[in-house]
Amino acid sequence: MMNPFNPSISTPSGIWNPLVWILVFLLSLLIAYVIYLKGEKQRKKGMQEEIFLSGNKADGNTHIKASNIGWGYLEAMKGYYKLMRDIHTGIINDYVGWFLGVLATMLLIFLFWGGVR
């Protein structure tokens, strides 16, 4: 029976205690707030307000298409994205089939290759 004053759960990979996680979360929020308070109180006027695009001055109406932002990455991964586009048909039966296939494969791996001990 679990002790209500020590709600640790013992698992094969260690001990998990929700109260410790709550304290870590609250401590992280406190550290983030302290860093926020240490920041600049005012922003500087002048050149620091101007918009720059790749080191060049740009007016406020400049629009960059999303396809231009990641062009190098998309170009390098073109073969992968073409394959993904081809196998995604939009038919729900295909998605359910993929889901069941991956689920069955994972189940077989966990059953025959070890899983949780």
Buried (B, 14 or more C-beta within 10 A) or exposed (E): EEEEEEEBEEEEEEEEEEEEEEEEEEEEEEEEEEEEEEEEEEEEEEEEEEEEEEEEEEEEEEEEEEEEEEEEEEEEEEEEEEEEEEEEEEEEEEEEEEEEEEEEEEEEEEEEEEEEE
